[in-house]
């Protein structure tokens, strides 16, 4: 049971200004917020020790009322002394990590539905928000610094973004990759990945060792995917791989957010197989098989079970590779990253995860919408989950966490959280 909690209460203002489609043309003024107020115990997880116990809330910053139930995934500086949250009521907050004190709180507009995986990033003294377009705020005081609107009506702010110290990288709904100067908000380069097609979009870039990895995916009756490796300095294409399905009934799309392990780039495709590519050349090093069942009438009373497709996500830490499944009871699979051989699998959660997996030296963290859970990285054992039972009220915790030494920074439907790992 937690010993001490705090909260901060402030007036929530709606975004003002002229809205062009989903685009907001003016931002509300800066609103500075004072220190936190200490309160008594507050335990959203309940009691019990299912799955090895329940995590303790270290602090929580409440959010205002909103119809939006999907907050952006947070960011934190390298020392993990400050965390940045874009909340469901469209407020951007800088929060001191040690005690949850709110340093500043600004209206981040525009108002739009947020989808799982949306995030904020830190770069060059800016915190950058992706919501249709890209919006940058000063990390010192929250002042708005620039807005990037892509040419031709393209949208850079519909999928996750990534950054280094000088640049923000985005994959767009129009299947372009963008590099935006973090100080000026001007495009350094734009790379067209459409291959002359109009029914294609790009997803979830990853930056690693000077390369930007992006997936593109077609729409329509035949869905195919391509993994691209770009030079992060100038956007030139280093290599690409066009996925093909194992069976003719299957799609062969990819979703992005590749896992990096040593010299390998690891990406599942939607027929369920997992590919490992050599980062320098794109040559295929290994392919791991699907884990889901294909459609068959083997259920109770001859009911159809199984699926042709499986949307999977991969993540690595140390010599561990975790790949999720959205078909078989929320399955989590551990693979040997050198060979693709399976080490263990877990099917404890009877549902599909919504967040991408996050890993540290001990655990795998996943959000399921109604449940948030941690699994032992070495064995797959469920360490904890909140709520502890499916019949309990759903958790407010959503999305991929930022991992610190002793805690997780997690976005919530009703506020911003730091919880024990």
Secondary structure, DSSP 8 states (H G I E B T S, - for coil): --S-EEE---------S-EETTEESS----B-----EEE----SS-S--GGG----EEEEEE----S-----B-EE-TTSSEEEEE-TTSEEEEEETTT--EEEEEE--------TT-BEEEETTEEEEESBSEEEEETTT--EEEEE--GGG--SBSS-EEE-SSEEEEE-TTSEEEEEETTT--EEEEEE-STT-SSEEEEEEEEETTEEEEEEEE-SSS-BEEEEEEETTT--EEEEEE---SSTTS-B------EEETTEEEEE-TTS-EEEEETTT--EEEEE---S---BS-SGGG--B--S-----EEEETTEEEEE-SSSTT-EEEE-TTT--EEEEE--S-S---S--EE-SSEEEEE-SS-EEEEETTT--EEEEESSSTTS----EEEEEEE-SSEEEEEETTEEEEEE-
